[in-house]
Amino acid sequence: MIKRFNFQVHSFISQQHPRLWRISCSEGEKLYTTTMAGSCTGSFKAADLVIQLSSSPKIKPDVVDFGTVFTDHMLTVEWNANEGWQAPLIRAFRNLSLHPACSALHYGVQLFEGLMVYRGDDNRLRLFRPILNMNRMANSAERACLPAFDQSELLECIRRLIDIDQDWVPHSDSASLYIRPTFISTEPSLGVKKPTSALLYVILCQAGSYFNTEMRVLSLWADPKYTRAWKGGTGDCKMGGNYGGTLFAQYEAASYGCQQVLWLYGEDHQITEAGTMNIFLHWINDDGDEELATPPLDGIILPGITRQSILDLTKKWDEFKVSERYLTMGQLYSALKQQRLKEMFGSGTACSICPVGSIVYQGTNLQLPYQEKHSLSSRITTELADIQHGRSPSDWTYLV
Ligand SMILES: Cc1ncc(COP(=O)(O)O)c(C=O)c1O
């Protein structure tokens, strides 16, 4: 069975903004609305897909590091300002040919997404809430001044690509195939300006261990001298510059024996994200209430699909307070000293959920409580994995 989403274009938002449309999309029983810049009718269509199969499929390695081995095919869709979107093409995986002045290379006019396809116990392939990735990609594209596209058409093209490379999806509960939609400006000139040509492409790769570590407990390094994102910036979009710019701090974290940076913000050292994960605290808060808390989406937090799913899931349980609120290192430190901290964990597609074991902060190595079994993080991990692998029926999954 192929599950499809219903997209509806409701209206122009206003006469003042005739190029902004309100779009709604239903995923199971849920309805999402978003705005899209540009004309909706100007998208590529999955029905126009051209497929050129590879004549030399690769031999699949057994175990690989995350993001190093790619499947046999890729999806490409070209756009230019004169002719609009071209027909989407699935072809053999290959290098791109880019003009040396291309503004994706010079000014980082580009963005990407990341989602997984899981093989279920029933051998069927499932995507997890992919429309949320399509929404986030459309938001990043608008911020990057890249052209709008119909999210359901892209999702259908991705579904066809996965179908073609389906043998690459591991027969395993612990491994899956990672999907990397990418959108770059191919503007062949050095002026800093809105692109007149662009390339959207999607590649698939095997997802082994993301953190390359046996111990699934993270060590973090927190120093306010580095900032991942700031108010009014692009930290809430998946643009490459947000990531390349963090490498330097990441290597300083490693020099302290830590795996990831805990990104702080502002004078009060607000806790924002860890590496490329959203962050959660499970604690007894200052008011004495049991609470699961994560920072709010105020522009400096990437709106993670796993983050949203954890909030949705735990709110549905209705067992403790679930909040989007500001959290500071001072609050974390007090809770730790007063034994009110139950657990801290990061969340993201690549790692799912990762408990935090320690934080190096202001010359101290804070040791955080963590239980391998019967913790909130292990319960959430199991519930999400059961949905992703089809063991628990859910309208969050999308069959390939
Ligand atoms: C900065 C950042 N935060 C959080 C996340 C987690 O997002 P998701 O759950 O959608 O993978 C990611 C990964 O995409 C990220 O890059």
The ligand as an SDF file (V2000), in Angstrom:
LIG
                    3D

 16 16  0  0  0  0  0  0  0  0999 V2000
   21.6860   21.3220   14.5970 C   0  0  0  0  0  0  0  0  0  0  0  0
   20.7750   20.1550   14.6440 C   0  0  0  0  0  0  0  0  0  0  0  0
   19.9550   20.0220   15.7040 N   0  0  0  0  0  0  0  0  0  0  0  0
   19.0940   18.9990   15.8010 C   0  0  0  0  0  0  0  0  0  0  0  0
   19.0220   18.0230   14.8310 C   0  0  0  0  0  0  0  0  0  0  0  0
   18.0450   16.9030   14.9640 C   0  0  0  0  0  0  0  0  0  0  0  0
   17.0380   16.9970   13.9980 O   0  0  0  0  0  0  0  0  0  0  0  0
   16.2450   15.7090   13.5210 P   0  0  0  0  0  0  0  0  0  0  0  0
   15.6100   15.1280   14.7060 O   0  0  0  0  0  0  0  0  0  0  0  0
   15.2710   16.2290   12.5180 O   0  0  0  0  0  0  0  0  0  0  0  0
   17.2520   14.7940   12.8910 O   0  0  0  0  0  0  0  0  0  0  0  0
   19.8740   18.1100   13.7280 C   0  0  0  0  0  0  0  0  0  0  0  0
   19.8480   17.0730   12.7010 C   0  0  0  0  0  0  0  0  0  0  0  0
   19.3180   17.2730   11.6710 O   0  0  0  0  0  0  0  0  0  0  0  0
   20.7510   19.1990   13.6210 C   0  0  0  0  0  0  0  0  0  0  0  0
   21.5460   19.3320   12.5730 O   0  0  0  0  0  0  0  0  0  0  0  0
  1  2  1  0
  2  3  1  0
  2 15  2  0
  3  4  2  0
  4  5  1  0
  5  6  1  0
  5 12  2  0
  6  7  1  0
  7  8  1  0
  8  9  2  0
  8 10  1  0
  8 11  1  0
 12 13  1  0
 12 15  1  0
 13 14  2  0
 15 16  1  0
M  END
$$$$
